[in-house]
Amino acid sequence: MNRMRIATPYLLGLLVPFLLTACAGSGTKRSTGTYLDDKTITAKVEAGLAGNQDTSALQVEVETYRGVVQLSGFVDSEKSKDAAEQVARGVAGVVDVKNNLIVRSNKNL
């Protein structure tokens, strides 16, 4: 039992730095906190799109990486495209918005 009391601080000393670096981000990977922040931003943008009369949450795909929101998909008008971008820009934590929405032409339908 006495050996266990002596070994425990040493094991914790080795384990804590490992756990801290396991959650850290790198140049190409997000930290756990950044990942969760991005998921929260995505959810807030999607909720904003669903609550906006000029946008359709079903038509717009939202992805977030390090605070940069990418909007993709097809919308029915330039007004919808602009409204979706404004909704995304209005969410706290958004660094930038890449609006890759495509306006469908009704002429081809």
Stockholm file with secondary structure:
# STOCKHOLM 1.0

chainA/1-109         MNRMRIATPYLLGLLVPFLLTACAGSGTKRSTGTYLDDKTITAKVEAGLAGNQDTSALQVEVETYRGVVQLSGFVDSEKSKDAAEQVARGVAGVVDVKNNLIVRSNKNL
#=GR chainA/1-109 SS CHHHHHHHHHHHHHHHHHHHHHTCCCSSSCCHHHHHHHHHHHHHHHHHHHTCTTCCTTTEEEEEETTEEEEEEEESCHHHHHHHHHHHHTSTTCCEEEEEEEECCGGGC
#=GC SS_cons         CHHHHHHHHHHHHHHHHHHHHHTCCCSSSCCHHHHHHHHHHHHHHHHHHHTCTTCCTTTEEEEEETTEEEEEEEESCHHHHHHHHHHHHTSTTCCEEEEEEEECCGGGC
//
